Amino acid sequence: MIELAKKNGIQLKEETLQDVNIGLDFKVVIAEDINGQEWILRVPRRRDVFLKAQAEKKILELVNENTKSIQVPNWEVFTEELIAYKSLEGQPAVTTDSVTQETSWVFDVNQVPAEFTKSLAKVMVEIHSISKEKVVEAGLRVDSKDQLQELMRERINRVKENYVVHESLLNRWEAWLSQDDLWPKETGFIHGDLYPGHILIDSNSNVIGIIDWTEAKHTDISNDFTAHYLLFGEAELENLIQEYKAAGGYTWPKMKEHIIELLSTQAITIAEFAETSGSEDYNKAAQDMLSQG
């Protein structure tokens, strides 16, 4: 990493290198340069990751230009070998130890701070409000509200071709797809992987930055609520929806129910990642999840 950074104009202090395990797509290292500036250095793990990163660079430029309340990475180095940017303020709400895989939370997950939920909701509204026209101009993916159910049906059909899917799951998804009142009548620009490890907070648990924008697109805004529900439960999901509405975000009567059903397709997302990455571990995980009711 020292030589790779030097090759790209960054002289790191070797004793400051810290390996972190934030994501599956990148090897991530945090280090200081000889002037004391902290850097985030991301090495793509696979060729497809770099191709996705090219789209992420456009995403970051779009978000930086159209938001005011959050910090977003500014990639100063962008090559197939290395992506690097100056460290942002704050710290991730949760980190994962690269050796033990144990997670360390900044706050008590059983008592999610109100400041976190409220500030997250405001940030989400700002992100989701980036106009469809600007997303199109940036050459990024746009799904219309009329496409959402059909796109989900296509994903279900694709996974059925490669995996054994339990009948109860198929029945659940079919019921969900057939209930139009569960589905949103508007779409928005989403982060797409709004896991707390990608959310930077200050000492008061206020959200001040978001990283790892690889999955961002214009589609069903519910995608940005699923991790909150998965990690903190239904009551906290309700709190986030209420704060989101109070901040001016679009909601609908059966939004919570739709988010819960959307999370039930997590195994499909894992199967899609397994196909893209060639990971046997994820392939097995997807099969295990899909075969259970």
Summary of the structure (lengths in Angstrom):
residues: 293
radius of gyration: 19.5
end to end distance: 44.8
largest distance: 59.5
contacts: 890
relative contact order: 0.14
helix: 48%
strand: 16%
